[in-house]
Amino acid sequence: MKRIISGILVIVLCLMTPVVALATDIDAIGSVGLSSRDKIVLADVSKMSIELINQNGELAGTATIPAYDLTVEQRNFLLQYIEENGMEELERQFKKVITDKENYKSSKVNIVEYTRSEEVFSETQLIRANGNFNKTTTTYQSKTLVNPDFTNWTFNCEWWAHVTVNFKKENNVITQVTGTGFNATDMTYPCSFENVYIPNYVAADGMTCGATANYNVYRYFEIPLAMPIPIKFSINAVDYVIAYSSDY
């Protein structure tokens, strides 16, 4: 009997999984208390996106409407605006901010990306021994995005990036990374950062280890409607730290 009940539970859970996944997409944070129709409209708004392509043909960032980060007043205004004017009109206004063109059709915008990255400080313990150690590298970062077709529009941000790797050393070689860390300080207002992902490695010979911080730097512009609606500009950034066994 227990086996039969267990089997039934597995089948029920499997059948429920797609429903739960679908509900998660529509019932995102920020849409609680809305009608099903309004949730679908906000989901469509959140998918509105323009890719920012730099002079090397690489994806340098994106521009989106953060539908689920709006205030209640902004959200209600946006829903009413779409009801009266349609989704296509919102998208037209959205693209106009970035391209200065009334009927821009593409989902990509060419930009010029000016970057400056300079390692200014690496903190090491400089002790040749076995045990647990860490290293932090601090880098000055500066990024500017310019739309060559709309030179009044720029995205500029400067900050200090701090990447840390914690590791263990045994028998004069690095055996494992025990932790990583990242922080960005003194960032140009109103920029901020998010979505930090830090993969790490230990070299096969144990002579080095390191960590790379992948993250997004973002700021907001506005669609100039009766109640301004924010556009979120997000650019990609990377910083790293490398530790050498011979330094510890």
Helices and strands as residue ranges (DSSP letters): H 2-26, H 36-46, E 49-53, E 59-64, G 67-69, H 72-85, H 87-99, E 108-110, E 112-123, E 131-146, E 154-170, E 173-185, E 192-197, E 200-202, E 208-223, E 229-244, G 245-247
